[in-house]
Amino acid sequence: MSQRVYLAGPFFSDAQIERLDKVNALLTANETIGYIYEPRAHQNDEIVAKYQ
């Protein structure tokens, strides 16, 4: 049975984003992981653009 992962963490700086990207890559390479949910990938672009 494949596992589901909720990958969350801060993504305010380049270093934090890089860290999450590395963890995501490692999880993706793991054959026992079936699904990775990462909240930053599901941000509402309209809301984010409003506050930039």
PQR file of N, CA, C, O and H, with PARSE charges and radii, in Angstrom:
ATOM      1  N   MET A   1       0.853  -1.185   0.000 -0.4000 1.5000
ATOM      2  CA  MET A   1       0.000   0.000   0.000 -0.0000 2.0000
ATOM      3  C   MET A   1       0.896   1.245   0.000  0.5500 1.7000
ATOM      4  O   MET A   1       1.818   1.358   0.807 -0.5500 1.4000
ATOM      5  N   SER A   2       0.612   2.164  -0.908 -0.4000 1.5000
ATOM      6  CA  SER A   2       1.414   3.386  -0.965 -0.0000 2.0000
ATOM      7  C   SER A   2       0.955   4.382   0.098  0.5500 1.7000
ATOM      8  O   SER A   2      -0.214   4.427   0.483 -0.5500 1.4000
ATOM      9  H   SER A   2      -0.137   2.072  -1.564  0.4000 1.0000
ATOM     10  N   GLN A   3       1.906   5.165   0.548 -0.4000 1.5000
ATOM     11  CA  GLN A   3       1.647   6.126   1.617 -0.0000 2.0000
ATOM     12  C   GLN A   3       1.313   7.501   1.041  0.5500 1.7000
ATOM     13  O   GLN A   3       1.739   7.857  -0.058 -0.5500 1.4000
ATOM     14  H   GLN A   3       2.855   5.129   0.235  0.4000 1.0000
ATOM     15  N   ARG A   4       0.551   8.250   1.804 -0.4000 1.5000
ATOM     16  CA  ARG A   4       0.230   9.640   1.464 -0.0000 2.0000
ATOM     17  C   ARG A   4       0.975  10.537   2.429  0.5500 1.7000
ATOM     18  O   ARG A   4       1.058  10.244   3.622 -0.5500 1.4000
ATOM     19  H   ARG A   4       0.205   7.961   2.697  0.4000 1.0000
ATOM     20  N   VAL A   5       1.523  11.639   1.911 -0.4000 1.5000
ATOM     21  CA  VAL A   5       2.329  12.542   2.726 -0.0000 2.0000
ATOM     22  C   VAL A   5       1.775  13.956   2.617  0.5500 1.7000
ATOM     23  O   VAL A   5       1.460  14.429   1.525 -0.5500 1.4000
ATOM     24  H   VAL A   5       1.456  11.877   0.942  0.4000 1.0000
ATOM     25  N   TYR A   6       1.661  14.622   3.758 -0.4000 1.5000
ATOM     26  CA  TYR A   6       1.322  16.044   3.822 -0.0000 2.0000
ATOM     27  C   TYR A   6       2.627  16.760   4.113  0.5500 1.7000
ATOM     28  O   TYR A   6       3.145  16.695   5.228 -0.5500 1.4000
ATOM     29  H   TYR A   6       1.917  14.237   4.645  0.4000 1.0000
ATOM     30  N   LEU A   7       3.161  17.449   3.101 -0.4000 1.5000
ATOM     31  CA  LEU A   7       4.454  18.113   3.218 -0.0000 2.0000
ATOM     32  C   LEU A   7       4.244  19.602   3.425  0.5500 1.7000
ATOM     33  O   LEU A   7       3.934  20.336   2.487 -0.5500 1.4000
ATOM     34  H   LEU A   7       2.740  17.502   2.195  0.4000 1.0000
ATOM     35  N   ALA A   8       4.416  20.032   4.649 -0.4000 1.5000
ATOM     36  CA  ALA A   8       4.215  21.445   4.969 -0.0000 2.0000
ATOM     37  C   ALA A   8       5.452  21.999   5.653  0.5500 1.7000
ATOM     38  O   ALA A   8       6.215  21.267   6.283 -0.5500 1.4000
ATOM     39  H   ALA A   8       4.668  19.435   5.411  0.4000 1.0000
ATOM     40  N   GLY A   9       5.630  23.258   5.522 -0.4000 1.5000
ATOM     41  CA  GLY A   9       6.739  23.960   6.149 -0.0000 2.0000
ATOM     42  C   GLY A   9       6.731  25.393   5.672  0.5500 1.7000
ATOM     43  O   GLY A   9       5.977  25.742   4.764 -0.5500 1.4000
ATOM     44  H   GLY A   9       5.011  23.853   5.010  0.4000 1.0000
ATOM     45  N   PRO A  10       7.554  26.220   6.269 -0.5600 1.5000
ATOM     46  CA  PRO A  10       7.588  27.626   5.832  0.2800 2.0000
ATOM     47  C   PRO A  10       8.175  27.744   4.430  0.5500 1.7000
ATOM     48  O   PRO A  10       9.078  26.993   4.064 -0.5500 1.4000
ATOM     49  N   PHE A  11       7.660  28.683   3.655 -0.4000 1.5000
ATOM     50  CA  PHE A  11       8.196  28.921   2.314 -0.0000 2.0000
ATOM     51  C   PHE A  11       8.272  30.418   2.048  0.5500 1.7000
ATOM     52  O   PHE A  11       7.789  30.915   1.030 -0.5500 1.4000
ATOM     53  H   PHE A  11       6.926  29.293   3.954  0.4000 1.0000
ATOM     54  N   PHE A  12       8.896  31.125   2.998 -0.4000 1.5000
ATOM     55  CA  PHE A  12       9.009  32.578   2.913 -0.0000 2.0000
ATOM     56  C   PHE A  12      10.347  33.032   2.336  0.5500 1.7000
ATOM     57  O   PHE A  12      10.449  34.142   1.815 -0.5500 1.4000
ATOM     58  H   PHE A  12       9.288  30.720   3.825  0.4000 1.0000
ATOM     59  N   SER A  13      11.361  32.194   2.424 -0.4000 1.5000
ATOM     60  CA  SER A  13      12.675  32.579   1.910 -0.0000 2.0000
ATOM     61  C   SER A  13      13.137  31.549   0.878  0.5500 1.7000
ATOM     62  O   SER A  13      12.581  30.455   0.783 -0.5500 1.4000
ATOM     63  H   SER A  13      11.278  31.292   2.848  0.4000 1.0000
ATOM     64  N   ASP A  14      14.148  31.914   0.117 -0.4000 1.5000
ATOM     65  CA  ASP A  14      14.686  30.996  -0.885 -0.0000 2.0000
ATOM     66  C   ASP A  14      15.222  29.724  -0.242  0.5500 1.7000
ATOM     67  O   ASP A  14      15.056  28.635  -0.793 -0.5500 1.4000
ATOM     68  H   ASP A  14      14.599  32.803   0.193  0.4000 1.0000
ATOM     69  N   ALA A  15      15.862  29.848   0.916 -0.4000 1.5000
ATOM     70  CA  ALA A  15      16.404  28.675   1.604 -0.0000 2.0000
ATOM     71  C   ALA A  15      15.287  27.723   2.042  0.5500 1.7000
ATOM     72  O   ALA A  15      15.431  26.505   1.935 -0.5500 1.4000
ATOM     73  H   ALA A  15      15.997  30.733   1.364  0.4000 1.0000
ATOM     74  N   GLN A  16      14.196  28.266   2.525 -0.4000 1.5000
ATOM     75  CA  GLN A  16      13.071  27.429   2.952 -0.0000 2.0000
ATOM     76  C   GLN A  16      12.441  26.720   1.753  0.5500 1.7000
ATOM     77  O   GLN A  16      12.099  25.540   1.833 -0.5500 1.4000
ATOM     78  H   GLN A  16      14.079  29.256   2.612  0.4000 1.0000
ATOM     79  N   ILE A  17      12.293  27.437   0.657 -0.4000 1.5000
ATOM     80  CA  ILE A  17      11.724  26.846  -0.558 -0.0000 2.0000
ATOM     81  C   ILE A  17      12.644  25.746  -1.083  0.5500 1.7000
ATOM     82  O   ILE A  17      12.176  24.683  -1.492 -0.5500 1.4000
ATOM     83  H   ILE A  17      12.571  28.396   0.592  0.4000 1.0000
ATOM     84  N   GLU A  18      13.947  26.001  -1.071 -0.4000 1.5000
ATOM     85  CA  GLU A  18      14.917  25.004  -1.524 -0.0000 2.0000
ATOM     86  C   GLU A  18      14.835  23.739  -0.671  0.5500 1.7000
ATOM     87  O   GLU A  18      14.893  22.625  -1.193 -0.5500 1.4000
ATOM     88  H   GLU A  18      14.327  26.864  -0.739  0.4000 1.0000
ATOM     89  N   ARG A  19      14.700  23.917   0.638 -0.4000 1.5000
ATOM     90  CA  ARG A  19      14.590  22.772   1.551 -0.0000 2.0000
ATOM     91  C   ARG A  19      13.343  21.946   1.233  0.5500 1.7000
ATOM     92  O   ARG A  19      13.415  20.719   1.166 -0.5500 1.4000
ATOM     93  H   ARG A  19      14.653  24.822   1.063  0.4000 1.0000
ATOM     94  N   LEU A  20      12.213  22.604   1.040 -0.4000 1.5000
ATOM     95  CA  LEU A  20      10.987  21.874   0.707 -0.0000 2.0000
ATOM     96  C   LEU A  20      11.111  21.169  -0.633  0.5500 1.7000
ATOM     97  O   LEU A  20      10.627  20.048  -0.791 -0.5500 1.4000
ATOM     98  H   LEU A  20      12.154  23.601   1.094  0.4000 1.0000
ATOM     99  N   ASP A  21      11.756  21.816  -1.603 -0.4000 1.5000
ATOM    100  CA  ASP A  21      11.956  21.190  -2.908 -0.0000 2.0000
ATOM    101  C   ASP A  21      12.809  19.930  -2.796  0.5500 1.7000
ATOM    102  O   ASP A  21      12.523  18.929  -3.454 -0.5500 1.4000
ATOM    103  H   ASP A  21      12.150  22.726  -1.474  0.4000 1.0000
ATOM    104  N   LYS A  22      13.855  19.969  -1.969 -0.4000 1.5000
ATOM    105  CA  LYS A  22      14.711  18.801  -1.768 -0.0000 2.0000
ATOM    106  C   LYS A  22      13.939  17.659  -1.117  0.5500 1.7000
ATOM    107  O   LYS A  22      14.061  16.504  -1.525 -0.5500 1.4000
ATOM    108  H   LYS A  22      14.087  20.782  -1.434  0.4000 1.0000
ATOM    109  N   VAL A  23      13.141  17.992  -0.099 -0.4000 1.5000
ATOM    110  CA  VAL A  23      12.347  16.956   0.578 -0.0000 2.0000
ATOM    111  C   VAL A  23      11.328  16.369  -0.393  0.5500 1.7000
ATOM    112  O   VAL A  23      11.122  15.156  -0.425 -0.5500 1.4000
ATOM    113  H   VAL A  23      13.042  18.931   0.232  0.4000 1.0000
ATOM    114  N   ASN A  24      10.699  17.220  -1.174 -0.4000 1.5000
ATOM    115  CA  ASN A  24       9.723  16.751  -2.159 -0.0000 2.0000
ATOM    116  C   ASN A  24      10.384  15.809  -3.160  0.5500 1.7000
ATOM    117  O   ASN A  24       9.811  14.775  -3.502 -0.5500 1.4000
ATOM    118  H   ASN A  24      10.866  18.206  -1.148  0.4000 1.0000
ATOM    119  N   ALA A  25      11.576  16.152  -3.631 -0.4000 1.5000
ATOM    120  CA  ALA A  25      12.294  15.304  -4.591 -0.0000 2.0000
ATOM    121  C   ALA A  25      12.619  13.946  -3.978  0.5500 1.7000
ATOM    122  O   ALA A  25      12.478  12.917  -4.638 -0.5500 1.4000
ATOM    123  H   ALA A  25      12.041  16.992  -3.353  0.4000 1.0000
ATOM    124  N   LEU A  26      13.052  13.939  -2.724 -0.4000 1.5000
ATOM    125  CA  LEU A  26      13.362  12.684  -2.055 -0.0000 2.0000
ATOM    126  C   LEU A  26      12.110  11.821  -1.873  0.5500 1.7000
ATOM    127  O   LEU A  26      12.145  10.607  -2.075 -0.5500 1.4000
ATOM    128  H   LEU A  26      13.167  14.776  -2.188  0.4000 1.0000
ATOM    129  N   LEU A  27      11.017  12.457  -1.492 -0.4000 1.5000
ATOM    130  CA  LEU A  27       9.769  11.711  -1.325 -0.0000 2.0000
ATOM    131  C   LEU A  27       9.266  11.174  -2.658  0.5500 1.7000
ATOM    132  O   LEU A  27       8.770  10.049  -2.730 -0.5500 1.4000
ATOM    133  H   LEU A  27      10.988  13.443  -1.328  0.4000 1.0000
ATOM    134  N   THR A  28       9.391  11.965  -3.703 -0.4000 1.5000
ATOM    135  CA  THR A  28       8.947  11.541  -5.025 -0.0000 2.0000
ATOM    136  C   THR A  28       9.749  10.327  -5.499  0.5500 1.7000
ATOM    137  O   THR A  28       9.204   9.439  -6.156 -0.5500 1.4000
ATOM    138  H   THR A  28       9.794  12.878  -3.645  0.4000 1.0000
ATOM    139  N   ALA A  29      11.021  10.290  -5.171 -0.4000 1.5000
ATOM    140  CA  ALA A  29      11.882   9.169  -5.563 -0.0000 2.0000
ATOM    141  C   ALA A  29      11.601   7.902  -4.756  0.5500 1.7000
ATOM    142  O   ALA A  29      12.017   6.814  -5.153 -0.5500 1.4000
ATOM    143  H   ALA A  29      11.463  11.011  -4.638  0.4000 1.0000
ATOM    144  N   ASN A  30      10.910   8.029  -3.643 -0.4000 1.5000
ATOM    145  CA  ASN A  30      10.611   6.894  -2.775 -0.0000 2.0000
ATOM    146  C   ASN A  30       9.393   6.150  -3.333  0.5500 1.7000
ATOM    147  O   ASN A  30       8.299   6.709  -3.407 -0.5500 1.4000
ATOM    148  H   ASN A  30      10.572   8.913  -3.320  0.4000 1.0000
ATOM    149  N   GLU A  31       9.589   4.907  -3.718 -0.4000 1.5000
ATOM    150  CA  GLU A  31       8.520   4.132  -4.349 -0.0000 2.0000
ATOM    151  C   GLU A  31       7.362   3.804  -3.415  0.5500 1.7000
ATOM    152  O   GLU A  31       6.290   3.413  -3.878 -0.5500 1.4000
ATOM    153  H   GLU A  31      10.478   4.454  -3.658  0.4000 1.0000
ATOM    154  N   THR A  32       7.561   3.957  -2.110 -0.4000 1.5000
ATOM    155  CA  THR A  32       6.471   3.646  -1.178 -0.0000 2.0000
ATOM    156  C   THR A  32       5.524   4.833  -0.994  0.5500 1.7000
ATOM    157  O   THR A  32       4.479   4.701  -0.357 -0.5500 1.4000
ATOM    158  H   THR A  32       8.431   4.275  -1.734  0.4000 1.0000
ATOM    159  N   ILE A  33       5.885   5.982  -1.546 -0.4000 1.5000
ATOM    160  CA  ILE A  33       5.044   7.177  -1.439 -0.0000 2.0000
ATOM    161  C   ILE A  33       4.162   7.267  -2.676  0.5500 1.7000
ATOM    162  O   ILE A  33       4.653   7.284  -3.804 -0.5500 1.4000
ATOM    163  H   ILE A  33       6.734   6.089  -2.063  0.4000 1.0000
ATOM    164  N   GLY A  34       2.860   7.323  -2.450 -0.4000 1.5000
ATOM    165  CA  GLY A  34       1.927   7.373  -3.563 -0.0000 2.0000
ATOM    166  C   GLY A  34       1.423   8.765  -3.876  0.5500 1.7000
ATOM    167  O   GLY A  34       1.116   9.070  -5.028 -0.5500 1.4000
ATOM    168  H   GLY A  34       2.461   7.308  -1.533  0.4000 1.0000
ATOM    169  N   TYR A  35       1.334   9.613  -2.866 -0.4000 1.5000
ATOM    170  CA  TYR A  35       0.764  10.950  -3.070 -0.0000 2.0000
ATOM    171  C   TYR A  35       1.396  11.920  -2.084  0.5500 1.7000
ATOM    172  O   TYR A  35       1.537  11.620  -0.899 -0.5500 1.4000
ATOM    173  H   TYR A  35       1.584   9.365  -1.930  0.4000 1.0000
ATOM    174  N   ILE A  36       1.774  13.089  -2.593 -0.4000 1.5000
ATOM    175  CA  ILE A  36       2.338  14.141  -1.754 -0.0000 2.0000
ATOM    176  C   ILE A  36       1.460  15.377  -1.903  0.5500 1.7000
ATOM    177  O   ILE A  36       1.289  15.903  -3.002 -0.5500 1.4000
ATOM    178  H   ILE A  36       1.659  13.333  -3.556  0.4000 1.0000
ATOM    179  N   TYR A  37       0.915  15.827  -0.796 -0.4000 1.5000
ATOM    180  CA  TYR A  37       0.144  17.080  -0.802 -0.0000 2.0000
ATOM    181  C   TYR A  37       1.023  18.159  -0.202  0.5500 1.7000
ATOM    182  O   TYR A  37       1.467  18.049   0.941 -0.5500 1.4000
ATOM    183  H   TYR A  37       1.054  15.400   0.098  0.4000 1.0000
ATOM    184  N   GLU A  38       1.274  19.211  -0.986 -0.4000 1.5000
ATOM    185  CA  GLU A  38       2.096  20.322  -0.533 -0.0000 2.0000
ATOM    186  C   GLU A  38       1.266  21.602  -0.619  0.5500 1.7000
ATOM    187  O   GLU A  38       0.951  22.056  -1.719 -0.5500 1.4000
ATOM    188  H   GLU A  38       0.913  19.300  -1.914  0.4000 1.0000
ATOM    189  N   PRO A  39       0.906  22.192   0.530 -0.5600 1.5000
ATOM    190  CA  PRO A  39       0.010  23.349   0.535  0.2800 2.0000
ATOM    191  C   PRO A  39       0.473  24.510  -0.343  0.5500 1.7000
ATOM    192  O   PRO A  39      -0.356  25.185  -0.952 -0.5500 1.4000
ATOM    193  N   ARG A  40       1.773  24.751  -0.416 -0.4000 1.5000
ATOM    194  CA  ARG A  40       2.227  25.900  -1.215 -0.0000 2.0000
ATOM    195  C   ARG A  40       1.921  25.714  -2.694  0.5500 1.7000
ATOM    196  O   ARG A  40       1.856  26.697  -3.432 -0.5500 1.4000
ATOM    197  H   ARG A  40       2.446  24.203   0.079  0.4000 1.0000
ATOM    198  N   ALA A  41       1.734  24.488  -3.141 -0.4000 1.5000
ATOM    199  CA  ALA A  41       1.394  24.220  -4.536 -0.0000 2.0000
ATOM    200  C   ALA A  41      -0.086  24.474  -4.808  0.5500 1.7000
ATOM    201  O   ALA A  41      -0.523  24.455  -5.959 -0.5500 1.4000
ATOM    202  H   ALA A  41       1.787  23.689  -2.542  0.4000 1.0000
ATOM    203  N   HIS A  42      -0.849  24.710  -3.755 -0.4000 1.5000
ATOM    204  CA  HIS A  42      -2.299  24.888  -3.897 -0.0000 2.0000
ATOM    205  C   HIS A  42      -2.751  26.267  -3.415  0.5500 1.7000
ATOM    206  O   HIS A  42      -3.888  26.435  -2.972 -0.5500 1.4000
ATOM    207  H   HIS A  42      -0.495  24.726  -2.820  0.4000 1.0000
ATOM    208  N   GLN A  43      -1.865  27.240  -3.504 -0.4000 1.5000
ATOM    209  CA  GLN A  43      -2.215  28.604  -3.117 -0.0000 2.0000
ATOM    210  C   GLN A  43      -3.130  29.198  -4.187  0.5500 1.7000
ATOM    211  O   GLN A  43      -2.985  28.905  -5.374 -0.5500 1.4000
ATOM    212  H   GLN A  43      -0.942  27.103  -3.863  0.4000 1.0000
ATOM    213  N   ASN A  44      -4.045  30.011  -3.768 -0.4000 1.5000
ATOM    214  CA  ASN A  44      -4.931  30.703  -4.703 -0.0000 2.0000
ATOM    215  C   ASN A  44      -4.160  31.878  -5.308  0.5500 1.7000
ATOM    216  O   ASN A  44      -3.869  32.852  -4.614 -0.5500 1.4000
ATOM    217  H   ASN A  44      -4.163  30.250  -2.804  0.4000 1.0000
ATOM    218  N   ASP A  45      -3.834  31.790  -6.586 -0.4000 1.5000
ATOM    219  CA  ASP A  45      -3.015  32.804  -7.249 -0.0000 2.0000
ATOM    220  C   ASP A  45      -3.633  34.203  -7.180  0.5500 1.7000
ATOM    221  O   ASP A  45      -2.908  35.191  -7.065 -0.5500 1.4000
ATOM    222  H   ASP A  45      -4.071  30.998  -7.149  0.4000 1.0000
ATOM    223  N   GLU A  46      -4.939  34.297  -7.248 -0.4000 1.5000
ATOM    224  CA  GLU A  46      -5.584  35.602  -7.193 -0.0000 2.0000
ATOM    225  C   GLU A  46      -5.371  36.270  -5.823  0.5500 1.7000
ATOM    226  O   GLU A  46      -5.107  37.471  -5.751 -0.5500 1.4000
ATOM    227  H   GLU A  46      -5.528  33.494  -7.341  0.4000 1.0000
ATOM    228  N   ILE A  47      -5.484  35.507  -4.767 -0.4000 1.5000
ATOM    229  CA  ILE A  47      -5.288  36.048  -3.429 -0.0000 2.0000
ATOM    230  C   ILE A  47      -3.825  36.435  -3.224  0.5500 1.7000
ATOM    231  O   ILE A  47      -3.536  37.499  -2.676 -0.5500 1.4000
ATOM    232  H   ILE A  47      -5.698  34.532  -4.825  0.4000 1.0000
ATOM    233  N   VAL A  48      -2.913  35.585  -3.655 -0.4000 1.5000
ATOM    234  CA  VAL A  48      -1.485  35.866  -3.508 -0.0000 2.0000
ATOM    235  C   VAL A  48      -1.121  37.139  -4.277  0.5500 1.7000
ATOM    236  O   VAL A  48      -0.391  37.983  -3.757 -0.5500 1.4000
ATOM    237  H   VAL A  48      -3.148  34.721  -4.100  0.4000 1.0000
ATOM    238  N   ALA A  49      -1.611  37.284  -5.485 -0.4000 1.5000
ATOM    239  CA  ALA A  49      -1.307  38.469  -6.315 -0.0000 2.0000
ATOM    240  C   ALA A  49      -1.835  39.737  -5.675  0.5500 1.7000
ATOM    241  O   ALA A  49      -1.233  40.801  -5.821 -0.5500 1.4000
ATOM    242  H   ALA A  49      -2.204  36.599  -5.908  0.4000 1.0000
ATOM    243  N   LYS A  50      -2.941  39.644  -4.975 -0.4000 1.5000
ATOM    244  CA  LYS A  50      -3.554  40.814  -4.350 -0.0000 2.0000
ATOM    245  C   LYS A  50      -2.645  41.424  -3.292  0.5500 1.7000
ATOM    246  O   LYS A  50      -2.673  42.638  -3.093 -0.5500 1.4000
ATOM    247  H   LYS A  50      -3.431  38.780  -4.857  0.4000 1.0000
ATOM    248  N   TYR A  51      -1.840  40.613  -2.606 -0.4000 1.5000
ATOM    249  CA  TYR A  51      -1.016  41.090  -1.509 -0.0000 2.0000
ATOM    250  C   TYR A  51       0.469  41.226  -1.847  0.5500 1.7000
ATOM    251  O   TYR A  51       1.291  41.437  -0.955 -0.5500 1.4000
ATOM    252  H   TYR A  51      -1.817  39.626  -2.767  0.4000 1.0000
ATOM    253  N   GLN A  52       0.808  41.109  -3.111 -0.4000 1.5000
ATOM    254  CA  GLN A  52       2.217  41.278  -3.502 -0.0000 2.0000
ATOM    255  C   GLN A  52       2.550  42.716  -3.722  0.5500 1.7000
ATOM    256  O   GLN A  52       3.689  43.042  -4.056 -0.5500 1.4000
ATOM    257  H   GLN A  52       0.140  40.938  -3.835  0.4000 1.0000
TER
END
